[in-house]
Each structure stands twice: as C-alpha cells, then as structure tokens.
C-alpha cells in the first residue's frame, strides 16, 4: 500500500509574529503506524521541500516517544526535508491519503486547489481519507458529485472550539474548525478536550486533536485492509 501524507507549507501564525506549521506528533505517530503496516509513505506539501514545523510541538512538554523516534530517524528526517510539491502529485497515485494538522493548514491547505482536487478525487474513486486536529478544516471547499459541501450530512470531528480557546488562538485563526464543519452541514461531535477521539463515516476518517492522530491512523489502516481502498 502507498499512503500520501500532506503537510502544510504555511509558517506564520496570523499577525502575531509567531511561527506555526505542522504538529510533529500528528506526523510522527501516523508515520510509524504506516511504516509498521508495511506501507510506502510519501510526504507532500504545497511548496515542496522542508515544511515548517510548529516549534511548540517540539517543546519538551509536547514530545512523545514517536516524535523523539522521528527526530532520530535518518530516513524519516530525510523524507521530511524533501517533500514533493502537491501540484505534482497524481490524484490517483496513492491507495489512501492522510492529513496531519497544526495551525498551518488553516491558511494554506484549506484554500489550496490542488488539495481540494486530491480530497475530492480520493473519495470519489473509493479510496479512504483521514484528517486530524486542524486538518479537517481543509475540507471546507471540497464538494461532492452534486456540488454540495463534502461534509454535509457526514459524521465528522476536528479541533474543538474549547481546545482553540484553551490555546488562546480563537481570535487569531482564520476560522474555527468546529464552527466551519457545523456550518457546512457536517454532523460534528467531540470528546473532552485533548482526549483521543476518531469519527468514521464511510471512507472519511477525522480525528479531534493530536492525541487522535495514532488512533486515526489505525482506523485508516484497518479500513484499507478490509477493502475500503
């Protein structure tokens, strides 16, 4: 199996002067789940090359065994340093697609036409798609075959308003993931703040927060292995 992991290229946290990017745990934990399943992993981003890491995600309090493993893994760090450009990725070239979060995707991937194309093509061709934390926000412009919002009537989750409030970025982000999913007609649900929570609706898998990244990857692997792809 071949999985595409799509990372952000955006590194500015609004006009705060602080940096953002992808959240390391949300890449590292799924990366090793996929590797241990025997899958080929390809990393992509809108600009290609090294995507920006949210520096907060690499602070000691947010490091995990998997993030430390990733940082010490020459193969993993080499792949991260040289992601492929998203506009060069064939939409039908992978068995499944996974989107880690971090705040960066709210600015670039949420508005990226190549990302929208990838999401729509993946699901319409019967292949599973998983997104965690802030990444479900990148579904905002994706539509179904009838031109209606892709999340309309689907069970979804994503970074909760209460979690955004807890990190004091409610007024900084371009939109709130929970509000956006609800506004598009998604059937949104959540667990307690920072608790792992994954929702499956057909071929679409969404996870609420960083702690949900490994369970979301596990759910994706199971779905692919049982014929979802």
HELIX and SHEET records of a PDB file:
HELIX    1   1 UNK A   24  UNK A   36  1                                  13    
HELIX    2   2 UNK A   55  UNK A   58  5                                   4    
HELIX    3   3 UNK A   60  UNK A   62  5                                   3    
HELIX    4   4 UNK A   65  UNK A   71  1                                   7    
HELIX    5   5 UNK A   74  UNK A   81  1                                   8    
HELIX    6   6 UNK A   86  UNK A   88  5                                   3    
HELIX    7   7 UNK A  104  UNK A  106  5                                   3    
HELIX    8   8 UNK A  109  UNK A  111  5                                   3    
HELIX    9   9 UNK A  113  UNK A  124  1                                  12    
HELIX   10  10 UNK A  135  UNK A  139  5                                   5    
HELIX   11  11 UNK A  161  UNK A  166  1                                   6    
HELIX   12  12 UNK A  177  UNK A  183  1                                   7    
HELIX   13  13 UNK A  210  UNK A  212  5                                   3    
HELIX   14  14 UNK A  213  UNK A  223  1                                  11    
HELIX   15  15 UNK A  224  UNK A  228  3                                   5    
SHEET    1   A 7 UNK A  84  UNK A  85  0                                        
SHEET    2   A 7 UNK A  40  UNK A  45  1                                        
SHEET    3   A 7 UNK A   2  UNK A   7  1                                        
SHEET    4   A 7 UNK A  96  UNK A  99  1                                        
SHEET    5   A 7 UNK A 129  UNK A 132  1                                        
SHEET    6   A 7 UNK A 204  UNK A 207  1                                        
SHEET    7   A 7 UNK A 198  UNK A 201 -1                                        
SHEET    1   B 2 UNK A 155  UNK A 156  0                                        
SHEET    2   B 2 UNK A 187  UNK A 188  1                                        
END                                                                             
